[in-house]
Amino acid sequence: MTIGLIIIGDEILSGRRVDQHFPKVVQMLAARGLQLHWAEILPDDPLRITDTLKRTFASDDIVFCCGGIGATPDDHTRQAAADALGLPLVLHEQGKLNIQQRIVQMAQDAGQTADLNSAENLHRLKMAEFAEGAALIPNPYNNIAGFALRKHYFVPGFPVMAWPMLEWVLDNHYADLFNREPRLEQSVLVYEAAESALTPLMVALEQQYPRVKVFSLPSVGDANTRRHIELGVKGEPAQTAAAFIQLCDELRRLHVEFKQA
């Protein structure tokens, strides 16, 4: 099982907004014993979005997609998802009712009566136009739903909406996957050592423990931190624990200074 994340928006690529979805998705997956395998950031370009979704729909990946499902001219995700699958864009009846209920509630809160047939309110219904056969993802913030298609889950770009919607998807569709594959991660900080000098050890550990990945994260240090490498192992718990013991033993044999991270 592979989980991917697509983040859509020119504002992310231009730096006008700082993405918050990536760290949050990593966090919510980790809390359920899952992990993110890949992520992409795309512009508000309908052709690029469509081409990307064609590729990801052709895979067996679970894909979360944040952004571009509104009703303004720069929102292309709903149409792109339909185009990627060669499906028509249709008005989802329950999605339409959700939007109309929201319009009525907003008008009542303002002490007014909603005109559901006004040009503005009819345009809002575009947010319920999805590829034929799409299922709804409930939005607890304002009841304007996202949509699901073939293990792809499309939510708004606003974190206050997107995050509870993605958690709903995980908890309602993939609870059987939670904590199914126990993992362990252990690491040490190795001081004043060259990464190239540690590479043979890393290679040997991965060869000896096939269910373990070895990682190396160098740091040049700063005024308060010495130059170091975070060297560690992660993967199946029993093999990881054994690999970590061997890692520490080999570092001592090499007379390398280190401490547990």
Stockholm file with secondary structure:
# STOCKHOLM 1.0

chainA/1-261         MTIGLIIIGDEILSGRRVDQHFPKVVQMLAARGLQLHWAEILPDDPLRITDTLKRTFASDDIVFCCGGIGATPDDHTRQAAADALGLPLVLHEQGKLNIQQRIVQMAQDAGQTADLNSAENLHRLKMAEFAEGAALIPNPYNNIAGFALRKHYFVPGFPVMAWPMLEWVLDNHYADLFNREPRLEQSVLVYEAAESALTPLMVALEQQYPRVKVFSLPSVGDANTRRHIELGVKGEPAQTAAAFIQLCDELRRLHVEFKQA
#=GR chainA/1-261 SS CCEEEEEECHHHHHTSSCCCHHHHHHHHHHTTTCCCCEEEEECSCHHHHHHHHHHHHTSCCEEEEESCCSSSTTCCHHHHHHHHHTCCEEECHHHHHHHHHHHHHHHHHTTCCCCTTSHHHHHHGGGGEEETTCEEECCTTTSCCEEEETTEEEECSCHHHHHHHHHHHHHHHSGGGTTCSCCEEEEEEEESCCHHHHHHHHHHHHHHCTTEEEEEEEECCBTTBCCEEEEEEEESHHHHHHHHHHHHHHHHHTTCCEEEC
#=GC SS_cons         CCEEEEEECHHHHHTSSCCCHHHHHHHHHHTTTCCCCEEEEECSCHHHHHHHHHHHHTSCCEEEEESCCSSSTTCCHHHHHHHHHTCCEEECHHHHHHHHHHHHHHHHHTTCCCCTTSHHHHHHGGGGEEETTCEEECCTTTSCCEEEETTEEEECSCHHHHHHHHHHHHHHHSGGGTTCSCCEEEEEEEESCCHHHHHHHHHHHHHHCTTEEEEEEEECCBTTBCCEEEEEEEESHHHHHHHHHHHHHHHHHTTCCEEEC
//
